[in-house]
Amino acid sequence: MEYLHTMVRISDLEKSLEFYTDKLGLVEIKRVESEAGRYTLIYLAAPGDAVRAKESQAPLIELTYNWDSEVYTGGRNFGHLAFAVDDIYATCDRLMKAGVTINRPPRDGHMAFIRSPDAISIELLQKGGALPKQEPWASMANTGAW
């Protein structure tokens, strides 16, 4: 068995691409548009997985944008995506400065949660074990749900 991708339905193509690529830092690997099916599929990979993803088409996140309007609810029911990061504090700081709400701050130096524009929970995990606790994160309260 091999992990291939996780599909996430999105409601706003531009806003979602800005979030996943510009803010989160994922790389677009492939795009498929179907006029007949009235959808766009965008496959993204974490920068550290980009070469492997281009060669094997895995591991990827598939953003599915249906051209016809549809309301998606229950993004939290999906569960979450998870990414390992080199420095959880720097990553959260960069995301916060880009306007992303940190729903569960990295108080423990190990784990944080954010949400996409479509309310998909995204877990950020510190590579190689927790960093020492650091302010303002250590005393920062949760915001919303994750």
Buried (B, 14 or more C-beta within 10 A) or exposed (E): EEEEBBEBBBBEEEEBBBBBBEBBBBBBBBEEEEEEEEBBBBBBBBEBBBEEBBEEBBBBBBBEBBEEEEEBEEBEEBEBBEBEBEEBBEBBBBBBEEEBEBBBBBBBBBBBBBBBBBBBBBBBBBEEEEBEBEEEBEEBEEBEEB
